[in-house]
Amino acid sequence: MMAQERLTHHDPLVPLYLAKTHGPNSNRFRMLRAAFERGRMLLLLDGLDEAGEQKGHIERYIAATLVPSARLHVVVSSRHTGFRD
C-alpha cells in the first residue's frame, strides 16, 4: 500500500495512512484524524523492521513528530534486527 510511494519524514504519515485505509471522506477517517490531532489516541506501531527502504523515513517521523508530542501516546514494537541502539 504505502510502501510503493516515496515518503519522507516530513509527510504526515499517520493521517496519510488513515486516509488510505478508511477513505479521506469517511466519517471514520474524520473521527480518527480528529483524535490524532487532539492527542486522544494510542498509536501502536508494529513491524517497523518490515518497512524496507521506508524504515529510515518512518524512524525519523516517529522521532521528530510523534515522540516530541506530549499529547500522543506511542508504542513501537519491532524485532531488533537492523536497528541502531
Helices and strands as residue ranges (DSSP letters): G 2-4, H 13-22, H 27-37, E 42-46, G 48-50, G 52-54, H 55-61, I 62-66, E 73-77
